[in-house]
Amino acid sequence: RLLSVAFGVGNVYMTYLLARALFSRGTGLVAGLMAALSTYQIYYSRYLRGYIVLSFLALVSFYFLYRALTAHRFRYWLIYVIATALALYVHSYALFLWGAQGVYGLAFVILKERRAFVPWVLSQAAILIVFSPWFYVLMHQTLRELDGADIWIKEVSPKTLETLRYWLFFKTRFDYNPSWARLMNWGGYFLTALPLLALLGRQKIPEKALLFLFMVFPVVAVYIISWKLTPIWDPRFLVFISSPFYILVARGIMTISLVVENHRVPLKPVALATMVLISGPPLYSLYREPLFRNQDLKGAASYIRSEYRVGDNILHLNYQSYLPFLWYNRQGAEDSLPVSDVPCVYDYVPKRWCQGVSYAELPFGLVDANPWLLKDVRQLWIVGLYTATFPGDSWKVKTGVEQFAGKWGYKEVALKQFWGVDVYLMAKEKGAD
């Protein structure tokens, strides 16, 4: 996960850099602090997927688009094109970011800086050309999503947007102490109102418009498509909107004040204290609660390798342990073991990960559909994942293992428990086929 962590740190820096370029150094520092304390960003900076990478590239893209439009430097246009093209390759939601940039760029060159029109058009053409080889893959991915390939994509409702707002501050859990929960909710509503304050006034209109489109255009586009056409909404993919939101909150913090007896009293200390206080419980939850602790798949894989015998099979009840095990066992394979011959399950997994290696790895779904795979397997390792997230999880896994054993004629020989992972050693009963 080191790469995701690196992009997460870069995300904080780019949040600061964009806010400083648009407004001031103080706004940049406050926005960077919010990004650093954001459990929404921290959570996906520990996630082995490209969501935080997309967020980082989106910030780089918008930053250099703004610099290119205002400073007219070729290198800014070049970096903008590269960052935007990379974002489009990382995730299809970048299309909505590109759409927001299209609206902003066109309005900017028509209303404010017409001499930037030609470079802007050329940059859009360059992005289109660079991204065009990926169109076929994008269409294939879209068709898979329409067929329900991603179980996390849900239909939208009025509550959907409130959940997204909640994630911007509290991407952990929902059941805090009632007193803390009320305080956090009111603090969250207070900070959510600050972007509206920041958008008021006639100053810095182009800069505010850039952040508004960066934050709002993708959300509205995805919501409308999910509502009117087909569900594509997933808040994991929208982590990139958090940075422009934090910049607008920071802008509001830097400008908010209260008029008392004809004197303007800054409320910046109150807003900053609110921001820090409501960040505490989510951060504690993220780092201390079992729900967010990483499962010890590496330790479980190492244990199985140390006890593995020729002819054994490793069966994964949850497909999410299958891929990490392929990686760990490929890295730690012993040359003395013969090569196993099992089919690769997923098209996107390199063939060398599951074929030509020493350990026979099988996801449960494949075995259930092809029972002949276990015909001659006398000893079987069963890997149960997510056994320590909530009370009773380990028992649920054990129940599944017992059901499997009764169906396929195996009995439990040993159980080894790791954090979040239970490893069962099963042996074929005499007389069982």
TILOLUM-917052 format. One line per 2 residues: number of its first residue (from 1); their letters; for each residue x, y, z of C-alpha. Coordinates in Angstrom, 3 decimals. Each point is the difference from the previous one (the first is absolute). Layout:
! TILOLUM-917052
NUM> a> X,Y,Z  ...
This chain:
! TILOLUM-917052
1> rl> 0.000,0.000,0.000  3.024,2.288,0.007
3> ls> -0.887,1.386,-3.432  -3.492,0.979,1.176
5> va> 1.497,1.621,3.108  2.419,1.988,-2.176
7> fg> -2.847,1.277,-2.174  -1.984,0.818,3.152
9> vg> 2.838,2.170,1.300  0.303,1.587,-3.447
11> nv> -3.731,0.644,0.083  0.386,2.085,3.168
13> ym> 2.818,2.019,-1.572  -1.907,0.608,-3.236
15> ty> -3.039,1.129,2.007  2.221,2.583,1.666
17> ll> 1.601,0.987,-3.304  -3.298,0.479,-1.837
19> ar> -1.530,1.987,2.877  3.098,2.226,0.186
21> al> -0.060,0.629,-3.757  -3.704,0.852,0.012
23> fs> -0.206,2.019,3.222  2.811,0.336,2.535
25> rg> 2.635,-1.861,1.977  -2.218,0.056,3.101
27> tg> -2.880,-1.585,-1.902  2.411,-2.607,-1.306
29> lv> 1.222,-0.880,3.496  -3.530,-0.403,1.360
31> ag> -1.099,-2.065,-3.019  3.107,-2.176,0.276
33> lm> -0.699,-0.540,3.711  -3.552,-1.076,-0.786
35> aa> 1.263,-2.439,-2.626  2.575,-1.368,2.456
37> ls> -2.718,-0.572,2.633  -2.581,-1.361,-2.467
39> ty> -0.912,-3.621,0.710  -1.540,-0.081,-3.482
41> qi> 3.438,0.584,-1.542  1.992,-1.957,2.601
43> yy> -2.238,-3.042,-0.391  0.544,-0.196,-3.754
45> sr> 3.685,0.848,0.384  0.259,-3.389,1.740
47> yl> -2.090,-1.672,-2.709  1.700,-2.051,-2.701
49> rg> -2.067,1.527,-2.784  0.270,3.042,-2.205
51> yi> -2.489,2.331,1.691  2.572,2.186,1.760
53> vl> 2.178,-0.102,-3.132  -2.919,1.473,-1.949
55> sf> -0.420,2.676,2.675  3.681,0.957,-0.217
57> la> -0.016,0.127,-3.803  -3.217,2.037,0.022
59> lv> 1.656,2.613,2.221  3.104,0.093,-2.207
61> sf> -2.183,0.326,-3.077  -2.118,2.864,1.344
63> yf> 3.025,1.769,1.454  1.899,0.032,-3.282
65> ly> -3.117,0.819,-2.020  -0.393,3.134,2.114
67> ra> 3.694,0.849,-0.295  -0.045,-0.592,-3.760
69> lt> -3.062,2.203,-0.528  1.418,2.841,2.077
71> ah> 3.772,-0.200,-0.606  0.024,-1.233,-3.652
73> rf> 3.009,-2.315,0.404  0.460,-2.994,-2.276
75> ry> 1.270,-2.215,2.828  -3.197,0.618,1.956
77> wl> -2.107,-1.130,-2.951  2.218,-3.067,-0.412
79> iy> -0.284,-1.062,3.650  -3.755,0.644,-0.118
81> vi> -0.405,-2.300,-3.017  2.119,-2.757,1.573
83> at> -1.775,0.156,3.380  -3.466,0.010,-1.567
85> al> 0.798,-2.900,-2.338  1.419,-2.031,2.897
87> al> -3.114,0.720,2.076  -2.197,-1.255,-2.850
89> yv> 2.032,-3.205,-0.150  -0.203,-0.466,3.776
91> hs> -3.793,0.193,0.337  -3.026,0.659,-2.197
93> ya> -1.340,2.604,2.466  2.765,2.266,-1.321
95> lf> -2.276,0.545,-3.005  -2.202,2.148,2.234
97> lw> 3.026,1.962,1.177  0.974,0.542,-3.630
99> ga> -3.553,1.172,-0.695  0.243,2.524,2.844
101> qg> 3.289,1.260,-1.431  -1.596,0.307,-3.413
103> vy> -2.757,2.247,1.355  2.462,2.084,2.016
105> gl> 2.613,0.294,-2.733  -2.485,1.008,-2.668
107> af> -1.604,2.617,2.239  3.418,1.332,1.046
109> vi> 1.380,0.428,-3.510  -3.216,1.611,-1.272
111> lk> -0.698,2.343,2.914  3.451,0.809,1.349
113> er> 3.053,-1.084,-2.030  -0.665,-0.494,-3.707
115> ra> 3.645,-0.386,-0.922  -0.042,-3.310,1.925
117> fv> -2.674,-1.404,-2.331  2.361,-1.720,-2.462
119> pw> 2.248,-1.601,2.666  -3.098,-1.174,1.869
121> vl> -1.504,-1.622,-3.120  3.326,-1.649,-0.849
123> sq> 0.312,-1.353,3.540  -3.468,-1.562,-0.177
125> aa> 0.843,-1.572,-3.348  3.252,-1.372,1.414
127> il> -1.818,-1.553,2.971  -2.537,-1.573,-2.339
129> iv> 2.716,-1.489,-2.206  2.020,-1.350,2.933
131> fs> -3.085,-1.527,1.611  -1.548,-1.423,-3.194
133> pw> 1.753,-3.434,0.219  -1.868,-0.594,3.268
135> fy> -3.484,0.568,-1.445  -0.571,-3.698,-0.709
137> vl> 0.994,-0.998,3.539  -2.201,2.746,1.414
139> mh> -2.998,-1.285,-1.970  0.687,-3.553,1.206
141> qt> 0.216,1.178,3.627  -3.199,2.013,-0.385
143> lr> -1.892,-3.027,-1.328  1.254,-2.075,2.941
145> el> -1.257,2.649,2.415  -3.386,0.042,-1.723
147> dg> -0.175,-3.778,0.492  0.501,0.484,3.754
149> ad> 3.659,-1.015,0.195  0.638,2.467,2.862
151> iw> -2.154,-0.904,3.000  0.873,3.290,1.751
153> ik> -1.836,2.129,-2.547  -3.471,0.796,1.296
155> ev> -3.044,1.944,-1.117  -0.077,3.625,1.123
157> sp> -2.491,1.619,2.358  -0.314,3.361,1.776
159> kt> 2.044,-1.505,2.839  2.886,-0.704,-2.385
161> le> 1.261,3.583,0.017  -0.249,0.236,3.794
163> tl> 2.127,-3.143,0.278  2.602,1.580,-2.266
165> ry> 0.029,3.138,2.158  0.463,-2.210,3.064
167> wl> 2.955,-1.764,-1.630  1.700,3.341,-0.610
169> ff> 0.442,0.277,3.778  -0.633,-3.417,1.571
171> kt> 1.059,-2.865,-2.309  0.038,-2.516,2.832
173> rf> -3.144,-1.056,1.826  -3.408,1.433,0.852
175> dy> -0.599,-1.092,3.610  1.982,2.493,2.095
177> np> -0.928,0.968,3.539  -3.318,1.931,-0.320
179> sw> 1.454,3.189,1.480  3.048,-0.127,-2.247
181> ar> -2.213,-0.899,-2.969  -2.164,3.093,0.485
183> lm> 3.049,2.221,0.417  1.665,-1.480,-3.079
185> nw> -3.139,0.313,-2.116  -0.523,3.654,0.932
187> gg> 3.689,0.701,-0.549  -0.192,-1.753,-3.355
189> yf> -3.022,2.064,-1.055  1.806,3.183,1.084
191> lt> 3.080,-0.854,-2.067  -2.151,-1.137,-2.943
193> al> -1.586,3.451,-0.083  3.397,1.695,-0.324
195> pl> 0.452,-0.818,-3.722  -3.248,1.881,-0.646
197> la> 1.474,2.976,1.832  3.216,-0.358,-1.982
199> ll> -1.905,0.059,-3.303  -1.729,3.282,0.847
201> gr> 1.430,3.312,-1.097  1.513,1.328,-3.202
203> qk> 3.627,-0.725,0.783  1.883,-2.953,-1.516
205> ip> -2.929,-1.092,-2.170  2.066,-2.101,-2.485
207> ek> 1.776,-1.751,2.872  -3.273,-0.739,1.791
209> al> -1.555,-1.245,-3.237  2.874,-2.437,-0.502
211> lf> -0.478,-1.524,3.461  -3.786,-0.032,-0.334
213> lf> 0.148,-1.943,-3.276  2.753,-2.275,1.356
215> mv> -2.206,-0.920,2.956  -3.565,0.180,-1.320
217> fp> 0.094,-0.986,-3.696  1.087,-3.656,0.544
219> vv> -2.460,-0.500,2.871  -2.952,1.400,-1.937
221> av> 0.905,-1.888,-3.194  0.411,-3.354,1.765
223> yi> -3.172,0.532,2.037  -2.124,0.864,-3.049
225> is> 1.338,-2.944,-2.022  -0.655,-2.337,2.946
227> wk> -3.483,1.431,0.473  -1.175,0.240,-3.594
229> lt> 2.018,-2.638,-1.888  1.888,-2.658,1.960
231> pi> 1.657,-0.117,3.439  3.690,0.955,-0.070
233> wd> 0.152,1.771,3.380  2.745,-1.055,2.391
235> pr> 1.371,2.452,2.610  3.358,-1.818,-0.020
237> fl> 0.580,1.357,-3.492  -0.812,3.571,1.077
239> vf> 2.751,0.485,2.555  1.519,2.591,-2.368
241> is> -2.810,2.497,0.778  1.196,0.226,3.611
243> sp> 2.986,2.229,-0.808  -1.920,2.785,-1.808
245> fy> -2.583,-0.215,2.780  2.707,0.459,2.655
247> il> 1.468,2.925,-1.941  -3.377,1.739,-0.055
249> va> -0.465,-0.737,3.715  3.461,1.446,0.623
251> rg> -0.882,3.090,-2.024  -3.134,0.397,2.120
253> im> 2.011,-0.408,3.211  2.448,2.689,-1.081
255> ti> -2.782,2.492,-0.798  -2.736,-0.747,2.547
257> sl> -0.683,2.695,2.549  -2.749,1.398,2.204
259> vv> -0.962,3.684,0.194  -0.384,1.114,3.634
261> en> -0.702,3.684,0.723  1.378,1.068,-3.380
263> hr> 3.151,-2.040,0.546  0.832,-3.042,-2.086
265> vp> 1.017,-2.906,2.266  1.814,-2.864,-1.814
267> lk> -1.404,-3.456,0.715  3.017,-1.803,-1.421
269> pv> 1.085,-1.451,3.392  -3.503,-1.399,0.592
271> al> -0.140,-1.586,-3.460  3.506,-1.470,0.327
273> at> -0.799,-1.425,3.453  -3.209,-1.532,-1.376
275> mv> 1.912,-1.600,-2.852  2.608,-1.543,2.315
277> li> -2.522,-1.191,2.610  -2.325,-1.783,-2.404
279> sg> 3.001,-1.712,-1.617  1.042,-1.670,3.267
281> pp> -2.589,-2.806,0.390  0.170,-1.123,-3.667
283> ly> 3.805,-0.133,0.158  -0.113,-1.980,3.253
285> sl> -2.544,-2.359,-1.567  2.131,-0.461,-3.117
287> yr> 3.192,-0.866,1.867  -1.345,-1.861,3.039
289> ep> -3.095,-1.968,-0.974  0.172,-3.574,-1.371
291> lf> -2.225,0.971,-2.931  2.886,1.927,-1.584
293> rn> 2.926,-2.209,1.002  1.741,-1.808,-2.858
295> qd> -0.547,-3.747,-0.171  3.185,-2.033,0.533
297> lk> -0.067,-1.747,-3.385  3.788,0.060,-0.234
299> ga> 0.379,-1.912,3.280  -2.671,-2.516,-0.984
301> as> 1.644,-0.608,-3.390  3.414,-0.454,1.639
303> yi> -1.442,-2.558,2.430  -1.596,-2.059,-2.758
305> rs> 3.213,0.011,-2.035  1.922,-1.344,3.000
307> ey> -2.434,-2.925,0.393  -0.937,-0.580,-3.645
309> rv> 0.475,-3.473,-1.489  0.013,-1.127,-3.605
311> gd> -3.576,-0.686,-1.099  -1.606,2.493,2.398
313> ni> -2.428,2.648,-1.220  -0.769,3.426,1.462
315> lh> -3.679,0.962,-0.136  -1.150,3.609,0.521
317> ln> -3.502,0.567,1.337  0.290,3.701,-0.893
319> yq> 1.486,1.020,-3.348  1.675,2.979,1.701
321> sy> 2.549,-2.309,1.623  0.653,-1.828,-3.284
323> lp> 1.974,2.745,-1.769  2.239,0.990,2.958
325> fl> 0.810,-3.685,0.578  0.972,-0.417,-3.642
327> wy> 2.426,2.890,0.436  1.472,-1.066,3.343
329> nr> 0.329,-3.653,-0.946  1.573,0.842,-3.329
331> qg> 2.582,2.145,1.797  0.719,-2.641,2.659
333> ae> -0.182,-3.164,-2.110  2.552,-2.751,0.604
335> ds> 1.888,-1.338,-3.009  -0.149,-3.544,1.397
337> lp> -3.790,-0.201,-0.408  -1.438,-1.150,-3.348
339> vs> -2.040,2.430,-2.063  -3.780,-0.188,0.513
341> dv> -2.458,-0.080,-2.869  -3.145,1.975,0.884
343> pc> -2.042,2.308,-2.214  0.227,3.774,0.235
345> vy> -3.347,1.428,1.041  0.149,3.683,-0.909
347> dy> 1.001,1.340,-3.408  1.751,3.019,1.495
349> vp> 2.360,-2.111,2.149  3.386,-0.708,-1.638
351> kr> 0.163,-3.677,-0.964  3.365,-0.406,1.710
353> wc> -1.673,0.808,3.337  -2.160,-3.127,0.046
355> qg> 1.671,-2.334,-2.512  3.538,-1.270,0.181
357> vs> 0.148,0.525,3.790  0.350,-2.485,2.836
359> ya> -3.273,0.560,1.838  -3.438,-0.977,-1.296
361> el> -2.338,2.925,0.766  -3.742,-0.272,-0.607
363> pf> -2.848,2.447,0.779  -3.110,-1.658,1.427
365> gl> -2.227,1.016,-2.909  2.193,-1.881,-2.477
367> vd> -0.052,-3.192,2.076  -3.737,0.214,0.525
369> an> -0.523,0.109,-3.765  2.706,-2.589,-0.784
371> pw> -0.033,-2.696,2.729  2.469,-2.165,-1.930
373> ll> 2.772,2.410,1.085  -0.007,-1.598,3.476
375> kd> -0.338,-3.593,-1.166  3.516,-1.113,0.973
377> vr> 0.718,2.627,2.671  0.541,-1.790,3.335
379> ql> 1.084,3.046,2.027  -1.490,3.456,-0.374
381> wi> 0.715,3.409,1.505  -3.049,2.239,0.356
383> vg> 0.552,3.744,0.419  -2.787,1.986,1.679
385> ly> 0.289,3.790,-0.235  -1.456,2.837,2.119
387> ta> -0.317,-2.034,3.192  0.664,2.834,2.491
389> tf> -1.905,2.991,-1.360  -3.173,-0.521,2.042
391> pg> -0.932,-2.402,2.838  -1.056,-3.357,-1.421
393> ds> 1.929,0.296,-3.269  2.323,-2.912,0.834
395> wk> -3.001,-2.150,0.895  -1.639,0.794,-3.358
397> vk> 3.148,-1.119,-1.817  0.156,-3.181,2.078
399> tg> -3.633,-0.748,-0.886  0.839,0.377,-3.685
401> ve> 3.004,-2.304,0.363  -2.114,-2.651,1.768
403> qf> -2.615,0.164,-2.753  2.710,-0.418,-2.607
405> ag> 1.550,-2.921,1.911  -3.341,-1.808,0.216
407> kw> -0.645,0.482,-3.711  3.425,-1.057,-1.295
409> gy> 0.985,-2.633,2.552  2.744,1.818,1.923
411> ke> 0.661,0.272,3.728  1.798,2.698,1.951
413> va> 3.537,-0.885,1.083  1.331,3.322,1.273
415> lk> -0.883,3.679,0.289  2.508,2.868,0.025
417> qf> -1.296,3.529,0.584  1.595,3.233,-1.155
419> wg> -1.399,3.510,0.264  -3.109,-0.048,-2.192
421> vd> 0.975,-3.317,-1.634  -0.835,-3.555,1.115
423> vy> 1.928,-2.849,-1.648  -1.542,-3.488,0.161
425> lm> 1.885,-3.175,-0.869  -2.446,-2.596,-1.325
427> ak> 0.556,-3.671,-0.841  -2.097,-2.252,-2.199
429> ek> -1.968,-2.503,2.029  0.472,-3.668,-0.794
431> ga> -2.456,-1.220,-2.569  -0.871,3.507,-1.183
433> d> 0.221,0.621,-3.751
